[in-house]
Amino acid sequence: MINATRFVLMLLMTISCVLPAKLTAASAPGVVVKLTIHDTIQPITADYLQRGLREAANLHAQAVIVSMGTPGGLLESTRVMVEAIENSPVPVVIFISPTGSRAGSAGFFLLEAADIAAMAPGTNAGAAHPIVEGRQLDPILKEKIENDAAAFLRSYTSRRSRNVEAAEDAVRNSKSYSDEEALKLKLIDLVTTDDASLMAALDGREIHRFDGSTQTLHLKDAAIVTTAPSLRERLLSKLADPNLAVLLLVLGALLIYLEFNVPGTVVPGSLGTLFIVLGLFGLNLLPVRHTAIVLLVAAFVLMLLESKFTSHGVLALAGIVSLVVGLATLVDGPIPEMRVHTSTALGAGLGFGAISFGLAWIALRARRSKVLTGPQAMIGGTAIVRTPLAPTGQVEIRGELWQASLRGHATLAPGSAVSVRAIEGLVLIVEPTQDSI
C-alpha cells in the first residue's frame, strides 16, 4: 500500500514538472525574421535574400517578412530569388512598404512568388514587361522573351491561387496596379499599414505552401529579428551601381595615365590599379555591352597616341568622343537605374579627356623646350656688359658674372646689351644686340 502511494506521488510530481514546461513551450512567442530590400534586383540582392532565408530556417522562425521597394532589375537574379522563396521551409511574406514604394518589373515577380503578398497604402506594383539591354528587340526575339517571362510568372502564380490573367497582363502589356487594384484583382492577399498590423492580420491564418502543404501562422507577440545586409553585401551593392563602377574605372585609368607621364611616382599607379580592379569587379555583376568595351580601349589608345605624336588635338578629340559613347552604352541594364547616366558619361568622359589632353600638352611642351639649367641654357640669352669688352671682359647674365669675348667689334662700353652666341669652355662668345649697335 505504501509502495503504491509512493508511485502515485512520484507520477504526480513528474506530470507537474513536465506539463508546465510543455505549456510554456507551446505558448512561447515565435520569431519573425525581417529583411529589407530597397534596391535594384541584382546578384548581391539575391545573395542577401538567400542568406536571410537560411538564417530564418536555423531560427525556426514563424515567417520571414521582406519589406521591399524596387524599380526592378535583372531577370536572372529574379529567378534565383523566386526559387529561394519557393523552396524556403519558412513562409515568406513580401510586403511592399513603406507608403510610396513600388514593386516594379522584377519586384512584381517576387511579390507574386511569396506565400503572402501584401502592400502598404499608396504603393504600386507591376510594369513587368521584360527589357533586354535597354534596346528595342526584333519582333520574334521580343515574342520569345515575353512568352518565357509570362510562362515563368504563370508557373507559380497559379499555385499561389492568384489572378493569373491580371499578373500576365503586367508582363505583356506593362500594366501597373495600385494597392487597391491589386487587392481587388486578387494579386495580393491584404493591404496594411505597417509590420505590427501585418502580423496581427496574419496571426492564425492558414496558408498553402508551394509544395502543397498547409501551415498556420502564429505571429501573436512574435519577436521581430532584423537581418541587415552584411558589410560585404553593402559594399558589393554599392559597387554594383554602374555609375560608381564607371567613375572608379575612369579615375583608375587617369591615375595610371599620370604614372606613365610622371614615372617613379608609385602612389598614382597603385591607387589606379586598385580603382580599376574595383570598377571591373562591379561591372562583372552587371550586363556589359562588348562593343562599348572596344570603344573604351580605342579611347585610351587614342589618348596615348596624342601624348606621343603631334595631331593638333585630333587624336584627343576622337578619344574623348569614343570615351563618352563607350561609357554611356557600357552597361546593358533592363531599367534606367541599372544604366550609366548620360550626365555621368559626359562628366567622366570630358573630364578624363581634358585632363589627359592637358598632361599630353605639358609633356609635348617639355620635350620641345630648351634646357633650362647649365651653361648651354644661356645661349640666345641677353647679357649686360659690366667691364669694357675690348674684346674681352665681363658680362652679367642671370645674376652671374661671366668672362666674355666680343665677336666682330673692337670694343663695347659697360651697360651695353649683348647676345650670347656660343660658349667656349668658361668664356661666353657674345655679339652686340641691335640696340647696342
NORQUIFEN-V55643 format. One record per pair of residues at least 12 apart in sequence whose C-alpha atoms are under 8 Angstrom apart, sorted by the first residue. I is the first residue (numbers start at 1). J is the second residue. Records with the same first field share a line. If there is no record, write none. Layout:
I=J + J
This chain:
29=219 + 220 + 221 + 222 + 223
30=61 + 62 + 218 + 219 + 220 + 221 + 222 + 223
31=59 + 60 + 61 + 62 + 63 + 219 + 222 + 223 + 224 + 225
32=56 + 61 + 62 + 63 + 64 + 65 + 219 + 222 + 223 + 224 + 225
33=52 + 56 + 61 + 63 + 64 + 65 + 224 + 225 + 226 + 227
34=64 + 65 + 66 + 67 + 224 + 225 + 226 + 227
35=49 + 52 + 64 + 65 + 66 + 67 + 226 + 227 + 228
36=66 + 67 + 68 + 228
37=66 + 67 + 68 + 69 + 70
38=67 + 68 + 69 + 70
39=69 + 70 + 71
40=70 + 71 + 72 + 73 + 337 + 338
41=70 + 72 + 73 + 74 + 77 + 78 + 106 + 107
42=73 + 74 + 77 + 78 + 240 + 285 + 286
43=77 + 285
44=233 + 236 + 237
45=77 + 237
46=77 + 78 + 80 + 81
48=229 + 233
49=81 + 84
50=81 + 84
52=227
53=84 + 88 + 90
56=90
57=88 + 89 + 90
60=90
61=90
62=90 + 91 + 217 + 218 + 219
63=90 + 91 + 92 + 93 + 217
64=90 + 91 + 92 + 93
65=92 + 93 + 94 + 95
66=92 + 93 + 94 + 95
67=94 + 95 + 96 + 97 + 98
68=94 + 95 + 96 + 97 + 101 + 102 + 103 + 107
69=96 + 97 + 98 + 101 + 102 + 103 + 107
70=101 + 102 + 103 + 104 + 107
71=102 + 103 + 104 + 105 + 106 + 107 + 335 + 337
72=103 + 104 + 105 + 106 + 107 + 335
73=105 + 106 + 107 + 333 + 334 + 335 + 338
74=106 + 333 + 334
75=106
78=106 + 109 + 110
81=110
82=109 + 110 + 113
85=113 + 114
86=113 + 114 + 210
87=210
91=114 + 115 + 116 + 209
92=114 + 115 + 116
93=114 + 115 + 116 + 117 + 118
94=110 + 111 + 114 + 115 + 116 + 117 + 118
95=111 + 117 + 118 + 119 + 120
96=118 + 119 + 120 + 123
97=119 + 120 + 123 + 194
98=120 + 123 + 193 + 194
99=120 + 121 + 122 + 123
100=122 + 123 + 124
101=122 + 123 + 124
102=123 + 124 + 125
103=124 + 125 + 126
104=124 + 125 + 126 + 127 + 128
105=126 + 127 + 128 + 129 + 130
106=128
107=125 + 126
108=125 + 126 + 127 + 128
109=128 + 153
112=153 + 156 + 157 + 160 + 162 + 187 + 188
113=156 + 157 + 160
115=160 + 207 + 208 + 209 + 210
116=188 + 189
117=187 + 188 + 189 + 190
118=188 + 189 + 190 + 191 + 192
119=179 + 188 + 190 + 191 + 192
120=179 + 191 + 192 + 193 + 194
121=179 + 180 + 191 + 192 + 193
122=178 + 179
123=178 + 179
124=176 + 177 + 178 + 179
125=176 + 177 + 178 + 179 + 182
126=170 + 171 + 174 + 175 + 176 + 177
127=170 + 171 + 173 + 174 + 175 + 176
128=170 + 171 + 172 + 174 + 175
129=146 + 170 + 171 + 172 + 173 + 174
130=145 + 146 + 149 + 171 + 334
131=334 + 335
132=332 + 333 + 334
133=287 + 331 + 332 + 333 + 334
134=332 + 333 + 334 + 335
146=171 + 172
149=171
150=168 + 171 + 172
153=167 + 168
154=167 + 168
156=210
159=210
160=208 + 210
162=186 + 187 + 188
163=185 + 186 + 187
166=185 + 187
167=187
179=191
199=219 + 220
200=219 + 220
202=217 + 218 + 219
203=217 + 218 + 219 + 220
204=216 + 217 + 218 + 219
205=217 + 218
236=282
239=278 + 279 + 281 + 282 + 283
240=282 + 283 + 285 + 286
241=282 + 338
242=282 + 283 + 286 + 331 + 338 + 339 + 340
243=339 + 340 + 341 + 344
244=279
245=278 + 279 + 280 + 282 + 283
246=279 + 327 + 340
247=279 + 344 + 348
248=275 + 276 + 278 + 279
249=275 + 276 + 277 + 278 + 279 + 280
250=276 + 348 + 349 + 352
251=272 + 275 + 276 + 352
252=271 + 272 + 273 + 274 + 275 + 276
253=272 + 273 + 276
254=272 + 352 + 356
255=268 + 269 + 271 + 272
256=268 + 269 + 270 + 272 + 273
257=356
258=359
261=359 + 363
283=331
286=331 + 332 + 333
287=331 + 332 + 333
288=330 + 331 + 332
289=329 + 330 + 331 + 332
290=330
291=326
292=325 + 326 + 327 + 329 + 330
293=326 + 330
294=326
295=322 + 323 + 325 + 326
296=322 + 323 + 326 + 327
298=319 + 322
299=318 + 319 + 320 + 321 + 322 + 323
300=319 + 323
301=319
302=315 + 316 + 318 + 319
303=315 + 316 + 319 + 353 + 356 + 357
306=357 + 360
307=357 + 359 + 360 + 361 + 363 + 364
308=360 + 364
313=357
316=353 + 357
317=353
319=353
320=349 + 350 + 352 + 353
321=349
323=349
324=345 + 346 + 348 + 349 + 350
325=345
327=340 + 345 + 349
328=340 + 341 + 342 + 344 + 345 + 346
375=423
376=423
378=397 + 420
379=420 + 421 + 422 + 423
380=419 + 420 + 421
381=397 + 419 + 420
382=397 + 417 + 418 + 419 + 420
383=395 + 396 + 397 + 398 + 417 + 418 + 419 + 420
384=396 + 397 + 414 + 415 + 416 + 417 + 418
385=412 + 413 + 414 + 415 + 416 + 417 + 418
386=414 + 415
387=413 + 414
388=411 + 412 + 413 + 414
389=404 + 405 + 406 + 410 + 411 + 412 + 413 + 414
390=406 + 410 + 411 + 412
391=405 + 406 + 407 + 409 + 410 + 411 + 412
392=404 + 405 + 406
393=405
402=426 + 427 + 428
403=426 + 427 + 428
404=427 + 428 + 429 + 430
405=427 + 428 + 429 + 430
406=429 + 430 + 431 + 432
407=429 + 430 + 431
408=431
416=432 + 436
417=432 + 433 + 435 + 436
418=430 + 431 + 432 + 433 + 436
419=431 + 432 + 433
